[in-house]
Amino acid sequence: MRIRKAHVLQHRLCEKLPHRLLQEDCGISFLYRTIVEEDLRSGLLREIPLRDFHIRHDYTFLWRKDSIFSDEIRRICLELRSPGE
């Protein structure tokens, strides 16, 4: 049980680290808007609009082995694949 709690704590710290560094004026980052929307509204962080910039990255989907949702999740993954993959 301790290992699981430590893992959750570590995950939360890693998830918040880039956000915290930005708050301390330690650089520029690309983050999901939902993570920083409150700080954007309050003025603690500022968005830098970029022209003609498009970014693409991979997603990883994980689910329990033998889940009743496995077929549905696989269908969604196939829908989200880029053409030509």
PyRosetta script that sets phi, psi and omega in degrees:
from pyrosetta import init, pose_from_sequence

init()
pose = pose_from_sequence("MRIRKAHVLQHRLCEKLPHRLLQEDCGISFLYRTIVEEDLRSGLLREIPLRDFHIRHDYTFLWRKDSIFSDEIRRICLELRSPGE")
pose.set_psi(1, -38.3)
pose.set_omega(1, 179.6)
pose.set_phi(2, -63.1)
pose.set_psi(2, -38.8)
pose.set_omega(2, 179.9)
pose.set_phi(3, -62.5)
pose.set_psi(3, -43.6)
pose.set_omega(3, 179.6)
pose.set_phi(4, -62.0)
pose.set_psi(4, -44.5)
pose.set_omega(4, 179.5)
pose.set_phi(5, -64.3)
pose.set_psi(5, -40.6)
pose.set_omega(5, 178.8)
pose.set_phi(6, -63.9)
pose.set_psi(6, -39.6)
pose.set_omega(6, 179.3)
pose.set_phi(7, -63.5)
pose.set_psi(7, -43.6)
pose.set_omega(7, 178.8)
pose.set_phi(8, -62.8)
pose.set_psi(8, -44.5)
pose.set_omega(8, 178.5)
pose.set_phi(9, -60.8)
pose.set_psi(9, -45.9)
pose.set_omega(9, 179.7)
pose.set_phi(10, -61.4)
pose.set_psi(10, -43.2)
pose.set_omega(10, 179.6)
pose.set_phi(11, -60.5)
pose.set_psi(11, -44.5)
pose.set_omega(11, -179.1)
pose.set_phi(12, -65.7)
pose.set_psi(12, -38.3)
pose.set_omega(12, 178.4)
pose.set_phi(13, -66.6)
pose.set_psi(13, -44.5)
pose.set_omega(13, 179.7)
pose.set_phi(14, -64.6)
pose.set_psi(14, -37.2)
pose.set_omega(14, 179.8)
pose.set_phi(15, -65.5)
pose.set_psi(15, -36.1)
pose.set_omega(15, -175.5)
pose.set_phi(16, -90.5)
pose.set_psi(16, -15.0)
pose.set_omega(16, -174.3)
pose.set_phi(17, -57.7)
pose.set_psi(17, -51.5)
pose.set_omega(17, 179.7)
pose.set_phi(18, -59.1)
pose.set_psi(18, -39.1)
pose.set_omega(18, 179.3)
pose.set_phi(19, -62.0)
pose.set_psi(19, -44.8)
pose.set_omega(19, -179.8)
pose.set_phi(20, -65.0)
pose.set_psi(20, -41.5)
pose.set_omega(20, 178.8)
pose.set_phi(21, -62.8)
pose.set_psi(21, -38.3)
pose.set_omega(21, 176.7)
pose.set_phi(22, -63.4)
pose.set_psi(22, -40.8)
pose.set_omega(22, 179.1)
pose.set_phi(23, -62.2)
pose.set_psi(23, -28.5)
pose.set_omega(23, 179.2)
pose.set_phi(24, -90.9)
pose.set_psi(24, 12.0)
pose.set_omega(24, 177.6)
pose.set_phi(25, 62.4)
pose.set_psi(25, 43.7)
pose.set_omega(25, -177.8)
pose.set_phi(26, -107.0)
pose.set_psi(26, 32.2)
pose.set_omega(26, 173.7)
pose.set_phi(27, 132.1)
pose.set_psi(27, -163.4)
pose.set_omega(27, -178.1)
pose.set_phi(28, -123.4)
pose.set_psi(28, 145.1)
pose.set_omega(28, -179.1)
pose.set_phi(29, -146.3)
pose.set_psi(29, 161.6)
pose.set_omega(29, 172.5)
pose.set_phi(30, -108.3)
pose.set_psi(30, 113.5)
pose.set_omega(30, -178.3)
pose.set_phi(31, -131.1)
pose.set_psi(31, 157.8)
pose.set_omega(31, 173.6)
pose.set_phi(32, -66.3)
pose.set_psi(32, 136.5)
pose.set_omega(32, -177.6)
pose.set_phi(33, -55.5)
pose.set_psi(33, -38.4)
pose.set_omega(33, -177.3)
pose.set_phi(34, -60.0)
pose.set_psi(34, -26.7)
pose.set_omega(34, -179.8)
pose.set_phi(35, -73.5)
pose.set_psi(35, -33.6)
pose.set_omega(35, -172.8)
pose.set_phi(36, -116.0)
pose.set_psi(36, 4.8)
pose.set_omega(36, -173.0)
pose.set_phi(37, -59.1)
pose.set_psi(37, -35.9)
pose.set_omega(37, 178.6)
pose.set_phi(38, -65.6)
pose.set_psi(38, -42.5)
pose.set_omega(38, 179.0)
pose.set_phi(39, -69.3)
pose.set_psi(39, -31.2)
pose.set_omega(39, 175.0)
pose.set_phi(40, -66.5)
pose.set_psi(40, -43.9)
pose.set_omega(40, 179.4)
pose.set_phi(41, -63.4)
pose.set_psi(41, -39.4)
pose.set_omega(41, -176.8)
pose.set_phi(42, -80.0)
pose.set_psi(42, -13.0)
pose.set_omega(42, -178.9)
pose.set_phi(43, 89.5)
pose.set_psi(43, 1.0)
pose.set_omega(43, 178.2)
pose.set_phi(44, -65.8)
pose.set_psi(44, -36.7)
pose.set_omega(44, 174.8)
pose.set_phi(45, -120.3)
pose.set_psi(45, 158.6)
pose.set_omega(45, -178.8)
pose.set_phi(46, -131.1)
pose.set_psi(46, 140.0)
pose.set_omega(46, 177.3)
pose.set_phi(47, -86.9)
pose.set_psi(47, 138.2)
pose.set_omega(47, 176.1)
pose.set_phi(48, -108.4)
pose.set_psi(48, 105.3)
pose.set_omega(48, -179.5)
pose.set_phi(49, -66.8)
pose.set_psi(49, 137.1)
pose.set_omega(49, 178.7)
pose.set_phi(50, -117.1)
pose.set_psi(50, 132.1)
pose.set_omega(50, 178.0)
pose.set_phi(51, -88.8)
pose.set_psi(51, 142.5)
pose.set_omega(51, 175.7)
pose.set_phi(52, 51.3)
pose.set_psi(52, 41.0)
pose.set_omega(52, 178.6)
pose.set_phi(53, -118.0)
pose.set_psi(53, 121.2)
pose.set_omega(53, 179.2)
pose.set_phi(54, -125.2)
pose.set_psi(54, 134.0)
pose.set_omega(54, -178.4)
pose.set_phi(55, -123.4)
pose.set_psi(55, 146.4)
pose.set_omega(55, 178.8)
pose.set_phi(56, -138.7)
pose.set_psi(56, 139.1)
pose.set_omega(56, 176.2)
pose.set_phi(57, -148.3)
pose.set_psi(57, 162.9)
pose.set_omega(57, -179.2)
pose.set_phi(58, -80.4)
pose.set_psi(58, 154.7)
pose.set_omega(58, 172.2)
pose.set_phi(59, -118.4)
pose.set_psi(59, 149.6)
pose.set_omega(59, 174.6)
pose.set_phi(60, -118.5)
pose.set_psi(60, 125.1)
pose.set_omega(60, 178.0)
pose.set_phi(61, -106.0)
pose.set_psi(61, 127.7)
pose.set_omega(61, 177.1)
pose.set_phi(62, -123.0)
pose.set_psi(62, 140.6)
pose.set_omega(62, 175.4)
pose.set_phi(63, -151.7)
pose.set_psi(63, 162.5)
pose.set_omega(63, -178.3)
pose.set_phi(64, -63.8)
pose.set_psi(64, 139.2)
pose.set_omega(64, 175.3)
pose.set_phi(65, -57.7)
pose.set_psi(65, 137.8)
pose.set_omega(65, 179.0)
pose.set_phi(66, 62.6)
pose.set_psi(66, 25.6)
pose.set_omega(66, 176.8)
pose.set_phi(67, -65.1)
pose.set_psi(67, 146.3)
pose.set_omega(67, 176.6)
pose.set_phi(68, -68.4)
pose.set_psi(68, -12.9)
pose.set_omega(68, -179.6)
pose.set_phi(69, -97.2)
pose.set_psi(69, 2.5)
pose.set_omega(69, -174.8)
pose.set_phi(70, -54.3)
pose.set_psi(70, -47.5)
pose.set_omega(70, -179.1)
pose.set_phi(71, -62.0)
pose.set_psi(71, -42.3)
pose.set_omega(71, 179.7)
pose.set_phi(72, -64.7)
pose.set_psi(72, -42.3)
pose.set_omega(72, 179.5)
pose.set_phi(73, -64.3)
pose.set_psi(73, -43.9)
pose.set_omega(73, 177.6)
pose.set_phi(74, -60.5)
pose.set_psi(74, -40.6)
pose.set_omega(74, 178.7)
pose.set_phi(75, -61.3)
pose.set_psi(75, -43.6)
pose.set_omega(75, 178.7)
pose.set_phi(76, -63.4)
pose.set_psi(76, -43.1)
pose.set_omega(76, 178.8)
pose.set_phi(77, -60.1)
pose.set_psi(77, -42.4)
pose.set_omega(77, 178.4)
pose.set_phi(78, -65.1)
pose.set_psi(78, -38.4)
pose.set_omega(78, 177.4)
pose.set_phi(79, -62.8)
pose.set_psi(79, -36.5)
pose.set_omega(79, -175.7)
pose.set_phi(80, -82.6)
pose.set_psi(80, -11.2)
pose.set_omega(80, 179.7)
pose.set_phi(81, -62.0)
pose.set_psi(81, 144.3)
pose.set_omega(81, 177.4)
pose.set_phi(82, -72.5)
pose.set_psi(82, 150.3)
pose.set_omega(82, 176.2)
pose.set_phi(83, -58.2)
pose.set_psi(83, 139.1)
pose.set_omega(83, 177.9)
pose.set_phi(84, 90.5)
pose.set_psi(84, -2.8)
pose.set_omega(84, 179.2)
pose.set_phi(85, -88.0)
pose.dump_pdb("model.pdb")
